[in-house]
């Protein structure tokens, strides 16, 4: 099976980040827990909250796993 592409967009005005796997938008995550839940539902069950922060599968746009709110 080909490796899947996970993209976490920059935080929006509410601090949430859109999560996409391949071309499918999974939803808006507000933290690492939300992200790991979305990924498990999409079939990437091996990624928990610690794994998503360090996973090379995830492209973090607009900041890494520690960025969830926009700064004024």
PyMOL commands that set and color helices and strands:
alter all, ss='L'
color gray80, all
select helices_A, chain A and resi 32-41+49-54
alter helices_A, ss='H'
color red, helices_A
select strands_A, chain A and resi 6-8+17-21+24-29+58-60
alter strands_A, ss='S'
color yellow, strands_A
deselect
rebuild
show_as cartoon
